Amino acid sequence: MDKKEINQIVGTNIKREREKAGYTQERFSEMIGIGAKSLSAVERGVVGVSLTTLIRICELLSVSTGTILLAPSAKNDLQGITEQLEHLSPEQFEIARSILCKLMEAFSCSEK
């Protein structure tokens, strides 16, 4: 894997996670301390990102460095779901858990 390919993977992952978090490029660039044009270039894979900025991005988005550095796999995104669940309040988590249990029961019934 060459530098350009790595930059594109990292940029795509940053953009995906930034959008999931609901931040605009302008707002997020302010938060991480770089210009909006620089963030745009990073997200397009035109330039790389420093380790310091990468760590700041991961902290602000509450994601692991692996989420940003690694190409998406064909596997189910268990880590992504886990990270989302970790941000729920206890009440919201219980609602999500209950819904997930009912959904799994429905899947079990449909397989029979």
Buried (B, 14 or more C-beta within 10 A) or exposed (E): EEEEEBBBBBBBBBBBBBEEEEBEBEEBBBBBEBEBEBBBBBBEBEEBBEEEBBBBBBEBBEBEEEBBEEEEEEEEEEEBEEBEEEEEEEEEEEEBEEEEEEEEEEEEEEEE
